[in-house]
Amino acid sequence: MADVHRGRQRSQPPLRSSPWVLSLIATSWFLAACGSGGKPITIGVAGNFQDPSSAPMQHAAQLAILEINQAGGVRGRPIEILLRDDHEDADSAIMIATDLYRAGVVAVVGHGFSGPTLAAAAVYNGGQDPVVQISPSASSPEVTEAGPYTFRLCPTDLAHGAALARWVRQDLGLSNGAILYINNAYGRGFRTTFADEFGSLEGEIEVAFPFLGDAPEVGPLLDRITSPEIQFLVVAGYLSDAEEILLQANQRGMTIPVLGGDGLEGIERVGPLAEGTYVTAAYLPTIDTPRNRTFVEAYQAMFPDEPAPNISAAGTYDAIHLLRDIIARVGTDRTRIRDALAALGTTGAPFEGVLGTVALDSNGDVINPAVHVSVVYDGVVTPPGNRAP
């Protein structure tokens, strides 16, 4: 997930599980513990649970431990989770990381966004007994260098930019475009990666303009995108940026396709303005595989009032099941868990999960991660092939 490092939190009430869900989880822990007499194995889960993009981490974690504990736990021991809300704030993330580290968790799934993930990584990777950190959705390229105990299950922002460029050139057949990018690390990185990949495919970016602010004044920039040769517009920014750009483009009668990366997650909620907008995603709930169908069905049955799962949910679910498999093999020693995770797909077998085949490189990044390009159609993000003619 693009680094919401964008510094604009959406104020929403904390998401809570229904009483019957909590009861089921408590019951599964009790039955597993009674059956073996084993002490629970504790995994930390950290993210901004008040943000609609990151809150699904909490739900997916609850689903995963329910499934694991109902199946007997790990080595006869139940799994429990320590949920910690970092409020998408670096200082809070450091405090939470310190708390989880000292609490003796065997691993941490988190954080949801790149800024808190990077801030907390120094804690998880330090001290006498470092603890594994697996982010389901932190997409900043900087996470690659965060430390030997930090891993992630999603592609980087740079992979999103390159995948979108290939889609525009090869699938849409467009050769000339423009880019508006937020003038921060995410926007500049996405712009550069898209432009480089597009150029390698003999495409040309006619103009690229930076912008700043939560509600950027992009009207003058759009007025400069007047060349009839410009066939599309890339927005290298976040949801609120794209909403403002779409509004002002609509007011000017612009009809060229608008495209963006995973920073535009949730664009379908903007309404008719977003119709036809292309976006990239590390995960789609519509992916038609047996594992994903089973996961989506279970998730929606457990949380019927919540939206379909996103990358935060799918990555968290996979991370906890992956940790279950590793702990079953090597036990709960933090170093052994880290070494087993680092061997995933190289000296050890890859993990088959909701996100597909997961193998990790020497930096803790997924090898050949999937990036899906979708389009907003009738208020839903869907693969372009599913769009009616």
JOWOZI-V843333 format. One record per pair of residues at least 12 apart in sequence whose C-alpha atoms are under 10 Angstrom apart, sorted by sequence separation. I is the first residue (numbers start at 1). J is the second residue. D is the distance in whole Angstrom. If there is no record, write none. Layout:
[[I:J:D] [I:J:D]]
//
This chain:
[[45:57:8] [46:58:8] [66:78:9] [84:96:7] [121:133:7] [144:156:9] [179:191:7] [209:221:7] [246:258:8] [267:279:9] [285:297:10] [296:308:7] [326:338:9] [345:357:9] [357:369:9] [374:386:9] [375:387:8] [45:58:7] [65:78:8] [66:79:9] [83:96:10] [84:97:9] [97:110:10] [120:133:9] [121:134:10] [138:151:10] [139:152:8] [143:156:9] [178:191:10] [179:192:10] [195:208:9] [208:221:9] [209:222:9] [245:258:9] [264:277:10] [266:279:10] [296:309:7] [326:339:10] [327:340:9] [345:358:7] [346:359:7] [356:369:9] [357:370:10] [374:387:10] [65:79:6] [66:80:9] [97:111:9] [133:147:10] [138:152:7] [139:153:9] [141:155:9] [142:156:9] [207:221:10] [264:278:9] [265:279:8] [295:309:9] [296:310:10] [299:313:9] [323:337:8] [326:340:7] [344:358:8] [345:359:4] [346:360:7] [355:369:9] [356:370:8] [64:79:10] [65:80:7] [84:99:9] [132:147:10] [133:148:9] [134:149:8] [135:150:8] [136:151:9] [137:152:7] [138:153:8] [139:154:7] [140:155:9] [141:156:6] [179:194:9] [209:224:10] [264:279:7] [265:280:8] [299:314:10] [326:341:7] [344:359:5] [345:360:6] [346:361:8] [355:370:8] [45:61:8] [65:81:8] [84:100:9] [108:124:9] [117:133:9] [132:148:9] [133:149:6] [134:150:6] [135:151:6] [136:152:6] [137:153:7] [138:154:7] [139:155:6] [140:156:6] [141:157:7] [179:195:9] [192:208:10] [209:225:10] [242:258:9] [258:274:9] [263:279:9] [264:280:8] [265:281:8] [343:359:8] [344:360:6] [345:361:8] [346:362:9] [44:61:10] [83:100:9] [93:110:10] [107:124:9] [117:134:9] [131:148:10] [132:149:5] [133:150:5] [134:151:5] [135:152:5] [136:153:5] [137:154:5] [138:155:9] [139:156:4] [140:157:6] [141:158:7] [178:195:10] [191:208:8] [207:224:9] [208:225:10] [242:259:9] [258:275:10] [259:276:9] [260:277:8] [261:278:8] [262:279:7] [263:280:9] [264:281:9] [296:313:10] [323:340:10] [342:359:9] [343:360:7] [344:361:8] [43:61:10] [62:80:9] [82:100:8] [93:111:8] [117:135:7] [130:148:9] [131:149:6] [132:150:6] [133:151:6] [134:152:5] [135:153:6] [136:154:6] [137:155:8] [138:156:8] [139:157:5] [140:158:8] [141:159:9] [177:195:10] [191:209:10] [207:225:8] [242:260:8] [257:275:10] [258:276:8] [259:277:6] [260:278:6] [261:279:5] [262:280:5] [263:281:9] [295:313:10] [296:314:9] [299:317:10] [323:341:8] [326:344:10] [341:359:9] [342:360:7] [343:361:8] [344:362:10] [61:80:10] [62:81:8] [97:116:10] [130:149:7] [131:150:9] [132:151:8] [133:152:8] [134:153:7] [135:154:8] [136:155:10] [137:156:9] [138:157:9] [139:158:8] [191:210:10] [206:225:9] [257:276:7] [258:277:5] [259:278:5] [260:279:5] [261:280:5] [262:281:5] [295:314:8] [322:341:9] [341:360:8] [342:361:8] [343:362:9] [61:81:8] [97:117:10] [117:137:10] [118:138:9] [130:150:10] [139:159:9] [207:227:10] [256:276:10] [257:277:7] [258:278:6] [259:279:6] [260:280:7] [261:281:7] [262:282:8] [342:362:7] [344:364:9] [62:83:10] [82:103:9] [114:135:9] [117:138:7] [125:146:8] [126:147:9] [139:160:9] [177:198:10] [206:227:9] [239:260:9] [242:263:9] [243:264:9] [256:277:10] [257:278:8] [258:279:9] [259:280:8] [260:281:10] [261:282:10] [262:283:10] [342:363:8] [343:364:10] [345:366:10] [43:65:10] [61:83:9] [93:115:9] [94:116:8] [97:119:9] [98:120:8] [101:123:8] [110:132:10] [111:133:8] [112:134:10] [113:135:8] [116:138:9] [117:139:10] [118:140:9] [121:143:9] [124:146:10] [125:147:6] [176:198:9] [188:210:8] [232:254:10] [233:255:10] [238:260:9] [239:261:10] [241:263:10] [242:264:7] [286:308:9] [292:314:9] [295:317:9] [322:344:10] [342:364:7] [344:366:10] [345:367:9] [58:81:10] [82:105:8] [88:111:9] [93:116:5] [94:117:9] [97:120:6] [100:123:10] [101:124:7] [107:130:9] [108:131:7] [109:132:8] [110:133:6] [111:134:8] [112:135:6] [113:136:9] [114:137:8] [115:138:8] [117:140:9] [124:147:9] [125:148:7] [126:149:9] [175:198:8] [176:199:10] [187:210:8] [206:229:8] [207:230:9] [218:241:9] [222:245:8] [232:255:9] [233:256:7] [234:257:8] [235:258:7] [236:259:9] [237:260:7] [238:261:8] [239:262:9] [240:263:10] [241:264:9] [247:270:10] [250:273:8] [285:308:7] [286:309:10] [295:318:10] [341:364:8] [342:365:10] [81:105:9] [86:110:10] [88:112:8] [89:113:10] [90:114:10] [92:116:8] [93:117:7] [94:118:9] [95:119:10] [96:120:8] [97:121:8] [98:122:10] [99:123:10] [100:124:9] [101:125:10] [106:130:10] [107:131:6] [108:132:6] [109:133:6] [110:134:6] [111:135:5] [112:136:7] [113:137:6] [114:138:4] [115:139:10] [118:142:8] [121:145:10] [122:146:7] [124:148:10] [125:149:6] [174:198:10] [175:199:9] [187:211:9] [206:230:7] [214:238:9] [216:240:9] [217:241:10] [221:245:10] [231:255:9] [232:256:5] [233:257:6] [234:258:6] [235:259:6] [236:260:6] [237:261:8] [238:262:8] [239:263:6] [240:264:8] [243:267:8] [246:270:10] [249:273:10] [284:308:9] [285:309:6] [58:83:7] [80:105:10] [83:108:10] [86:111:8] [88:113:7] [90:115:6] [91:116:8] [93:118:9] [94:119:6] [95:120:8] [97:122:9] [98:123:6] [101:126:10] [104:129:10] [106:131:7] [107:132:5] [108:133:5] [109:134:5] [110:135:4] [111:136:8] [112:137:6] [113:138:5] [114:139:6] [115:140:8] [118:143:6] [121:146:6] [122:147:8] [124:149:7] [125:150:7] [205:230:8] [206:231:10] [208:233:10] [211:236:10] [212:237:10] [214:239:10] [215:240:7] [216:241:7] [219:244:9] [223:248:10] [231:256:6] [232:257:5] [233:258:5] [234:259:5] [235:260:5] [236:261:7] [237:262:9] [238:263:5] [239:264:4] [242:267:8] [284:309:8] [285:310:7] [57:83:10] [58:84:9] [82:108:9] [83:109:10] [84:110:10] [85:111:9] [86:112:9] [88:114:9] [89:115:7] [90:116:5] [93:119:6] [94:120:5] [97:123:6] [98:124:8] [101:127:9] [105:131:8] [106:132:8] [107:133:6] [108:134:6] [109:135:6] [110:136:7] [111:137:8] [112:138:6] [113:139:8] [114:140:6] [117:143:8] [118:144:10] [120:146:9] [121:147:7] [124:150:8] [164:190:10] [175:201:9] [176:202:9] [177:203:8] [178:204:9] [179:205:7] [183:209:9] [184:210:9] [204:230:9] [207:233:10] [208:234:9] [210:236:9] [211:237:9] [214:240:7] [215:241:6] [216:242:9] [218:244:8] [219:245:8] [222:248:8] [223:249:9] [230:256:8] [231:257:7] [232:258:6] [233:259:6] [234:260:6] [235:261:8] [236:262:9] [237:263:6] [238:264:5] [239:265:7] [240:266:10] [243:269:10] [247:273:7] [283:309:9] [284:310:7] [285:311:9] [325:351:9] [58:85:10] [81:108:9] [84:111:10] [86:113:10] [88:115:7] [89:116:6] [90:117:8] [92:119:9] [93:120:5] [94:121:8] [96:123:10] [97:124:7] [102:129:10] [104:131:9] [105:132:9] [106:133:10] [107:134:8] [108:135:8] [109:136:7] [110:137:8] [111:138:7] [112:139:9] [113:140:9] [114:141:9] [115:142:10] [118:145:9] [119:146:9] [121:148:10] [122:149:10] [175:202:7] [176:203:6] [177:204:7] [178:205:5] [179:206:8] [180:207:9] [181:208:7] [182:209:9] [183:210:5] [184:211:9] [205:232:10] [210:237:10] [213:240:10] [214:241:7] [215:242:9] [217:244:8] [218:245:7] [222:249:7] [231:258:10] [232:259:8] [233:260:9] [234:261:9] [236:263:8] [237:264:7] [238:265:8] [239:266:7] [240:267:9] [243:270:7] [246:273:6] [247:274:9] [283:310:6] [284:311:7] [81:109:10] [88:116:6] [89:117:10] [90:118:8] [91:119:8] [92:120:9] [93:121:9] [94:122:8] [95:123:9] [101:129:9] [110:138:8] [114:142:8] [115:143:9] [118:146:6] [121:149:8] [122:150:9] [158:186:9] [161:189:8] [162:190:8] [165:193:8] [166:194:9] [169:197:10] [170:198:10] [175:203:5] [176:204:5] [177:205:5] [178:206:6] [179:207:6] [180:208:6] [181:209:6] [182:210:6] [183:211:6] [184:212:8] [205:233:10] [213:241:8] [215:243:9] [216:244:7] [217:245:9] [219:247:10] [220:248:10] [226:254:9] [235:263:9] [236:264:9] [238:266:10] [239:267:6] [242:270:9] [243:271:10] [245:273:10] [246:274:7] [282:310:9] [283:311:5] [322:350:10] [87:116:9] [88:117:9] [90:119:5] [91:120:9] [94:123:7] [101:130:8] [114:143:7] [117:146:9] [118:147:10] [121:150:7] [157:186:7] [161:190:5] [162:191:10] [164:193:10] [165:194:5] [169:198:7] [174:203:8] [175:204:6] [176:205:6] [177:206:6] [178:207:5] [179:208:5] [180:209:5] [181:210:5] [182:211:5] [183:212:6] [205:234:10] [212:241:9] [215:244:6] [216:245:8] [219:248:6] [223:252:8] [225:254:10] [235:264:9] [238:267:9] [239:268:10] [244:273:10] [246:275:10] [281:310:9] [282:311:6] [283:312:9] [285:314:9] [322:351:7] [55:85:9] [86:116:7] [89:119:9] [90:120:7] [93:123:10] [94:124:9] [101:131:7] [120:150:10] [121:151:10] [157:187:9] [160:190:8] [161:191:7] [162:192:9] [163:193:9] [164:194:7] [165:195:7] [168:198:8] [169:199:10] [173:203:10] [174:204:9] [175:205:8] [176:206:7] [177:207:7] [178:208:6] [179:209:6] [180:210:6] [181:211:6] [182:212:6] [183:213:9] [211:241:9] [214:244:9] [215:245:9] [218:248:8] [219:249:8] [222:252:8] [239:269:10] [240:270:9] [243:273:8] [281:311:8] [282:312:10] [283:313:10] [284:314:9] [321:351:9] [322:352:9] [86:117:10] [100:131:9] [101:132:10] [158:189:7] [159:190:9] [161:192:8] [162:193:6] [163:194:8] [165:196:9] [166:197:7] [167:198:9] [170:201:8] [175:206:10] [176:207:10] [177:208:9] [178:209:8] [179:210:8] [180:211:7] [181:212:9] [182:213:8] [217:248:9] [218:249:9] [239:270:9] [243:274:8] [246:277:9] [283:314:8] [321:352:10] [322:353:8] [41:73:9] [118:150:9] [157:189:8] [158:190:6] [161:193:5] [162:194:5] [165:197:6] [166:198:7] [169:201:7] [182:214:10] [219:251:9] [222:254:9] [242:274:9] [282:314:10] [283:315:9] [319:351:10] [321:353:8] [16:49:9] [40:73:9] [41:74:8] [117:150:9] [157:190:6] [158:191:9] [160:193:9] [161:194:5] [162:195:8] [164:197:9] [165:198:5] [169:202:8] [219:252:9] [282:315:10] [318:351:9] [14:48:9] [15:49:7] [16:50:10] [40:74:9] [49:83:9] [54:88:9] [86:120:10] [97:131:10] [156:190:10] [158:192:9] [159:193:8] [160:194:8] [161:195:8] [162:196:8] [163:197:8] [164:198:9] [165:199:9] [166:200:10] [169:203:7] [182:216:9] [318:352:9] [319:353:9] [14:49:7] [15:50:6] [38:73:10] [46:81:10] [49:84:8] [50:85:8] [117:152:10] [158:193:6] [159:194:9] [161:196:9] [162:197:6] [163:198:10] [165:200:10] [166:201:8] [168:203:9] [169:204:10] [242:277:10] [318:353:6] [13:49:9] [14:50:5] [15:51:9] [29:65:9] [32:68:10] [33:69:9] [36:72:9] [38:74:10] [40:76:9] [41:77:7] [42:78:9] [43:79:7] [44:80:9] [45:81:7] [46:82:8] [47:83:8] [48:84:8] [49:85:6] [50:86:10] [51:87:8] [97:133:10] [157:193:9] [158:194:8] [161:197:8] [162:198:8] [165:201:9] [317:353:9] [318:354:6] [322:358:10] [12:49:9] [13:50:6] [14:51:9] [15:52:9] [25:62:7] [28:65:9] [29:66:8] [32:69:6] [35:72:8] [36:73:10] [38:75:9] [39:76:9] [40:77:6] [41:78:6] [42:79:6] [43:80:6] [44:81:6] [45:82:6] [46:83:6] [47:84:7] [48:85:5] [49:86:8] [50:87:7] [51:88:9] [161:198:9] [166:203:10] [317:354:8] [318:355:7] [12:50:6] [13:51:9] [14:52:10] [21:59:10] [24:62:10] [25:63:9] [28:66:6] [31:69:8] [32:70:7] [35:73:10] [38:76:7] [39:77:6] [40:78:5] [41:79:5] [42:80:5] [43:81:5] [44:82:5] [45:83:5] [46:84:5] [47:85:5] [48:86:5] [49:87:7] [50:88:9] [165:203:9] [180:218:9] [315:353:9] [317:355:10] [318:356:10] [9:48:9] [11:50:7] [12:51:7] [16:55:10] [27:66:9] [28:67:9] [29:68:10] [30:69:9] [31:70:8] [32:71:8] [33:72:9] [36:75:9] [37:76:8] [38:77:5] [39:78:7] [40:79:5] [41:80:6] [42:81:6] [43:82:6] [44:83:6] [45:84:6] [46:85:6] [47:86:5] [48:87:5] [49:88:9] [314:353:9] [315:354:8] [10:50:8] [11:51:8] [12:52:8] [15:55:7] [22:62:9] [25:65:8] [26:66:9] [28:68:9] [29:69:6] [32:72:6] [33:73:9] [36:76:5] [37:77:8] [38:78:7] [39:79:9] [40:80:6] [41:81:8] [42:82:7] [43:83:9] [44:84:8] [45:85:9] [46:86:7] [47:87:7] [48:88:5] [110:150:10] [194:234:9] [314:354:6] [315:355:7] [318:358:9] [9:50:9] [10:51:6] [11:52:10] [14:55:9] [15:56:9] [17:58:9] [21:62:8] [25:66:6] [28:69:5] [29:70:8] [31:72:8] [32:73:6] [35:76:7] [36:77:7] [37:78:10] [39:80:10] [40:81:9] [46:87:10] [47:88:7] [48:89:9] [110:151:10] [111:152:10] [180:221:8] [314:355:7] [9:51:7] [10:52:8] [16:58:9] [17:59:8] [21:63:9] [24:66:7] [25:67:9] [27:69:9] [28:70:6] [31:73:10] [32:74:9] [34:76:10] [35:77:9] [36:78:9] [46:88:10] [47:89:10] [107:149:10] [108:150:10] [109:151:9] [110:152:9] [180:222:9] [194:236:9] [15:58:9] [16:59:9] [26:69:10] [27:70:9] [28:71:9] [29:72:9] [33:76:8] [34:77:9] [35:78:10] [109:152:9] [142:185:10] [191:234:8] [234:277:10] [15:59:9] [22:66:10] [25:69:8] [28:72:9] [29:73:8] [32:76:7] [33:77:6] [34:78:10] [141:185:10] [178:222:10] [190:234:10] [191:235:9] [192:236:10] [234:278:9] [235:279:10] [311:355:9] [17:62:9] [21:66:9] [25:70:9] [28:73:9] [32:77:6] [33:78:6] [48:93:10] [140:185:9] [141:186:9] [190:235:9] [191:236:6] [234:279:10] [265:310:9] [24:70:9] [31:77:10] [32:78:5] [33:79:9] [47:93:8] [140:186:7] [179:225:10] [190:236:6] [191:237:10] [31:78:9] [32:79:9] [46:93:8] [139:186:9] [178:225:7] [189:236:9] [190:237:9] [29:77:9] [30:78:8] [61:109:9] [141:189:9] [177:225:9] [187:235:9] [188:236:8] [4:53:10] [29:78:6] [47:96:10] [140:189:9] [178:227:10] [187:236:5] [188:237:9] [262:311:10] [28:78:8] [29:79:7] [46:96:8] [177:227:10] [186:236:8] [187:237:6] [28:79:9] [29:80:7] [46:97:8] [178:229:10] [186:237:7] [187:238:9] [1:53:8] [44:96:10] [57:109:9] [176:228:10] [177:229:8] [178:230:7] [186:238:9] [1:54:9] [44:97:9] [57:110:9] [176:229:6] [177:230:5] [178:231:8] [179:232:9] [180:233:7] [181:234:8] [182:235:8] [183:236:9] [184:237:9] [26:80:9] [46:100:9] [57:111:9] [175:229:9] [176:230:5] [177:231:5] [178:232:6] [179:233:6] [180:234:6] [181:235:6] [182:236:6] [183:237:9] [25:80:9] [44:99:10] [45:100:9] [57:112:8] [175:230:8] [176:231:6] [177:232:5] [178:233:5] [179:234:5] [180:235:5] [181:236:4] [182:237:5] [44:100:6] [54:110:10] [56:112:10] [174:230:9] [175:231:7] [176:232:7] [177:233:6] [178:234:6] [179:235:6] [180:236:6] [181:237:6] [182:238:8] [43:100:9] [44:101:9] [54:111:9] [55:112:9] [174:231:7] [175:232:9] [176:233:9] [177:234:8] [178:235:9] [179:236:7] [180:237:8] [181:238:9] [42:100:10] [54:112:6] [174:232:8] [295:353:10] [296:354:9] [44:103:9] [53:112:9] [54:113:8] [182:241:8] [295:354:7] [43:103:10] [44:104:9] [45:105:10] [53:113:9] [181:241:9] [294:354:9] [42:103:9] [43:104:9] [44:105:6] [51:112:10] [180:241:10] [291:352:9] [292:353:8] [293:354:9] [42:104:8] [43:105:5] [44:106:8] [45:107:9] [46:108:7] [47:109:9] [48:110:10] [180:242:10] [291:353:7] [292:354:5] [41:104:10] [42:105:5] [43:106:6] [44:107:6] [45:108:6] [46:109:6] [47:110:6] [48:111:8] [49:112:9] [291:354:5] [292:355:8] [41:105:8] [42:106:6] [43:107:5] [44:108:4] [45:109:5] [46:110:5] [47:111:5] [48:112:7] [168:232:9] [290:354:9] [291:355:9] [292:356:9] [41:106:7] [42:107:8] [43:108:6] [44:109:6] [45:110:6] [46:111:5] [47:112:5] [48:113:8] [180:245:9] [289:354:8] [291:356:8] [41:107:10] [42:108:9] [43:109:7] [44:110:8] [45:111:8] [46:112:7] [47:113:7] [289:355:10] [44:111:10] [45:112:9] [287:354:9] [289:356:9] [48:116:9] [287:355:9] [47:116:8] [165:234:10] [285:354:10] [287:356:10] [46:116:9] [47:117:9] [164:234:9] [190:260:9] [14:85:10] [46:117:9] [190:261:8] [283:354:9] [284:355:9] [283:355:7] [161:234:10] [282:355:8] [283:356:10] [46:120:10] [187:261:10] [161:236:9] [187:263:9] [186:263:9] [9:87:8] [9:88:8] [57:136:8] [177:256:9] [179:258:10] [181:260:10] [8:88:9] [9:89:10] [57:137:10] [177:257:10] [178:258:10] [179:259:9] [180:260:10] [7:88:8] [179:260:10] [6:88:10] [7:89:9] [54:136:10] [5:88:8] [54:137:9] [4:88:8] [5:89:8] [53:137:10] [3:88:10] [5:90:9] [287:372:10] [46:133:10] [282:369:8] [283:370:8] [284:371:10] [45:133:10] [47:135:9] [282:370:6] [283:371:7] [284:372:8] [44:133:9] [45:134:9] [46:135:9] [168:257:10] [281:370:9] [282:371:5] [283:372:7] [284:373:10] [45:135:10] [281:371:6] [282:372:6] [283:373:10] [284:374:9] [168:259:9] [280:371:6] [281:372:5] [282:373:9] [280:372:5] [281:373:6] [279:372:8] [280:373:4] [281:374:8] [165:259:10] [279:373:6] [280:374:6] [164:259:8] [278:373:7] [279:374:5] [280:375:9] [286:381:9] [287:382:10] [164:260:8] [278:374:6] [279:375:6] [285:381:10] [286:382:8] [287:383:9] [164:261:7] [277:374:8] [278:375:4] [279:376:8] [284:381:9] [285:382:9] [286:383:8] [163:261:9] [276:374:9] [277:375:6] [278:376:7] [284:382:8] [161:260:8] [162:261:10] [276:375:6] [277:376:5] [278:377:10] [284:383:9] [160:260:9] [161:261:7] [275:375:8] [276:376:5] [277:377:8] [281:381:10] [160:261:6] [161:262:9] [274:375:9] [275:376:5] [276:377:6] [280:381:10] [159:261:10] [160:262:7] [274:376:7] [275:377:6] [276:378:9] [279:381:8] [158:261:10] [160:263:10] [273:376:10] [274:377:9] [275:378:7] [276:379:9] [278:381:9] [279:382:10] [157:261:8] [272:376:9] [274:378:9] [275:379:7] [277:381:9] [278:382:10] [279:383:10] [157:262:8] [271:376:10] [272:377:9] [274:379:8] [275:380:9] [276:381:10] [278:383:10] [156:262:10] [157:263:9] [272:378:8] [273:379:10] [274:380:10] [275:381:9] [278:384:9] [6:113:10] [268:375:9] [269:376:10] [271:378:9] [272:379:7] [4:112:9] [5:113:7] [7:115:10] [268:376:6] [271:379:6] [276:384:10] [3:112:9] [4:113:6] [5:114:7] [6:115:9] [262:371:10] [267:376:8] [268:377:8] [270:379:8] [271:380:10] [2:112:10] [3:113:5] [4:114:7] [5:115:5] [168:278:10] [261:371:10] [262:372:10] [266:376:10] [268:378:9] [269:379:7] [1:112:8] [2:113:7] [3:114:5] [4:115:7] [5:116:8] [167:278:10] [261:372:10] [262:373:10] [268:379:5] [269:380:8] [276:387:10] [1:113:7] [2:114:7] [3:115:6] [4:116:9] [261:373:9] [267:379:9] [268:380:6] [269:381:10] [1:114:8] [2:115:10] [3:116:9] [167:280:10] [260:373:10] [267:380:9] [268:381:6] [3:117:10] [164:278:9] [259:373:10] [266:380:10] [267:381:8] [164:279:8] [259:374:10] [266:381:9] [164:280:7] [259:375:9] [265:381:9] [163:280:8] [258:375:10] [160:279:9] [161:280:9] [160:280:6] [159:280:10] [160:281:8] [160:282:8] [139:262:9] [159:282:10] [139:263:10] [155:281:9] [156:282:9] [154:281:10] [155:282:7] [154:282:6] [153:282:9] [154:283:9] [1:135:10] [3:137:9] [4:138:9] [1:136:8] [2:137:8] [3:138:7] [4:139:10] [5:140:10] [1:137:5] [2:138:7] [3:139:7] [4:140:10] [1:138:5] [2:139:5] [3:140:6] [1:139:5] [2:140:7] [3:141:10] [1:140:8] [139:282:10] [137:282:9] [1:154:8] [1:155:9] [2:156:8] [3:157:9] [1:156:8] [2:157:7] [1:157:8] [154:311:8] [2:160:10] [153:311:9] [154:312:9] [153:312:10] [154:314:10] [153:314:9] [154:315:7] [153:315:6] [152:315:9] [153:316:9] [153:318:8] [153:319:8] [152:319:9] [137:310:10] [137:311:6] [138:312:9] [136:311:7] [137:312:6] [6:182:10] [136:312:6] [137:313:9] [135:312:9] [136:313:8] [137:314:9] [6:184:9] [136:314:8] [137:315:7] [5:184:10] [136:315:4] [137:316:9] [5:185:10] [6:186:9] [135:315:8] [136:316:5] [5:186:9] [134:315:9] [135:316:8] [136:317:9] [3:185:9] [4:186:9] [134:316:9] [136:318:8] [3:186:7] [136:319:7] [2:186:7] [135:319:8] [2:187:10] [134:319:7] [149:334:10] [133:319:10] [134:320:9] [149:335:9] [151:338:9] [149:337:10] [150:338:9] [134:323:10] [149:338:6] [148:338:8] [149:339:9] [151:341:9] [148:339:10] [151:342:8] [149:341:9] [150:342:10] [149:342:9] [148:342:8] [112:311:10] [113:312:9] [112:312:7] [111:312:10] [112:313:10] [154:355:9] [110:312:9] [131:333:9] [132:334:7] [153:355:8] [112:315:10] [131:334:6] [132:335:8] [112:316:9] [129:333:9] [130:334:7] [131:335:8] [132:336:10] [154:358:10] [110:315:10] [111:316:10] [129:334:7] [130:335:7] [132:337:7] [133:338:9] [153:358:8] [167:372:10] [168:373:10] [8:214:8] [109:315:9] [110:316:8] [129:335:8] [131:337:9] [132:338:6] [153:359:9] [167:373:7] [6:213:9] [7:214:9] [109:316:7] [131:338:8] [132:339:10] [134:341:10] [153:360:9] [163:370:9] [164:371:9] [6:214:8] [109:317:10] [130:338:9] [152:360:9] [163:371:7] [164:372:9] [110:319:10] [132:341:9] [151:360:8] [156:365:9] [159:368:9] [160:369:10] [162:371:10] [163:372:8] [164:373:7] [109:319:7] [151:361:10] [155:365:8] [156:366:9] [159:369:8] [160:370:9] [161:371:10] [163:373:8] [108:319:9] [109:320:7] [151:362:10] [152:363:10] [153:364:9] [154:365:8] [155:366:7] [159:370:9] [160:371:6] [53:265:8] [108:320:9] [151:363:8] [152:364:6] [153:365:7] [154:366:7] [155:367:9] [159:371:7] [160:372:9] [52:265:10] [53:266:8] [107:320:9] [150:363:8] [151:364:4] [152:365:6] [153:366:6] [154:367:10] [155:368:8] [156:369:9] [160:373:9] [52:266:9] [109:323:10] [148:362:9] [149:363:9] [150:364:7] [151:365:6] [152:366:7] [153:367:10] [155:369:5] [108:323:10] [148:363:7] [149:364:8] [150:365:9] [151:366:8] [154:369:7] [155:370:7] [156:371:10] [107:323:8] [147:363:8] [148:364:7] [153:369:8] [154:370:8] [155:371:7] [106:323:9] [144:361:10] [146:363:9] [147:364:9] [154:371:9] [144:362:9] [145:363:7] [146:364:9] [144:363:6] [145:364:9] [143:363:9] [144:364:7] [145:365:10] [106:327:9] [143:364:9] [144:365:7] [143:365:9] [141:365:10] [106:331:10] [107:332:9] [106:332:6] [107:333:10] [105:332:9] [106:333:7] [107:334:7] [106:334:6] [105:334:9] [106:335:9] [8:238:10] [104:334:10] [107:337:8] [134:364:9] [6:237:9] [64:295:9] [67:298:10] [106:337:8] [107:338:9] [6:238:8] [8:240:9] [63:295:9] [106:338:10] [4:237:10] [6:239:10] [3:237:10] [4:238:8] [64:298:10] [2:237:9] [3:238:9] [4:239:10] [60:295:9] [63:298:8] [64:299:9] [2:238:8] [63:299:7] [62:299:10] [60:298:10] [60:299:7] [63:302:7] [81:320:10] [59:299:8] [62:302:9] [63:303:9] [79:320:10] [60:302:10] [56:299:10] [59:302:9] [60:303:10] [59:303:8] [79:324:9] [56:303:10] [59:306:9] [60:309:8] [74:323:10] [75:324:10] [56:306:9] [59:309:9] [60:310:10] [63:313:10] [74:324:6] [56:307:9] [73:324:8] [74:325:8] [56:308:9] [57:309:9] [60:312:8] [61:313:8] [64:316:9] [65:317:9] [68:320:9] [74:326:10] [75:327:8] [76:328:10] [56:309:7] [57:310:9] [59:312:10] [60:313:5] [61:314:10] [63:316:10] [64:317:6] [68:321:8] [74:327:7] [75:328:6] [52:306:10] [56:310:7] [57:311:9] [58:312:9] [59:313:7] [60:314:7] [61:315:10] [62:316:10] [63:317:8] [64:318:8] [67:321:9] [74:328:6] [75:329:9] [52:307:9] [55:310:10] [56:311:9] [57:312:5] [58:313:8] [60:315:9] [61:316:6] [62:317:9] [64:319:9] [65:320:8] [73:328:9] [74:329:10] [53:309:9] [54:310:9] [56:312:6] [57:313:5] [60:316:6] [61:317:6] [64:320:7] [65:321:8] [68:324:8] [75:331:9] [6:263:9] [53:310:7] [54:311:9] [55:312:8] [56:313:5] [57:314:8] [59:316:9] [60:317:5] [61:318:9] [63:320:10] [64:321:7] [74:331:9] [52:310:10] [53:311:9] [54:312:6] [55:313:8] [56:314:9] [57:315:8] [58:316:8] [59:317:9] [60:318:9] [61:319:9] [62:320:10] [2:261:8] [3:262:9] [4:263:8] [53:312:7] [54:313:8] [56:315:10] [57:316:6] [58:317:10] [60:319:10] [61:320:7] [65:324:9] [1:261:9] [2:262:6] [3:263:8] [52:312:10] [53:313:9] [56:316:9] [57:317:8] [60:320:9] [61:321:9] [64:324:10] [1:262:6] [2:263:5] [56:317:10] [1:263:7] [2:264:8] [1:264:9] [2:265:9] [1:265:8] [47:312:10] [45:316:8] [45:320:9] [44:320:10] [43:320:8] [2:281:10] [1:281:8] [43:323:9] [1:282:8] [21:302:7] [20:302:10] [21:303:9] [41:324:10] [18:302:9] [17:302:9] [18:303:8] [17:303:8] [41:327:9] [42:332:10] [15:306:10] [41:332:8] [1:310:10] [1:311:7] [1:312:8]]
//
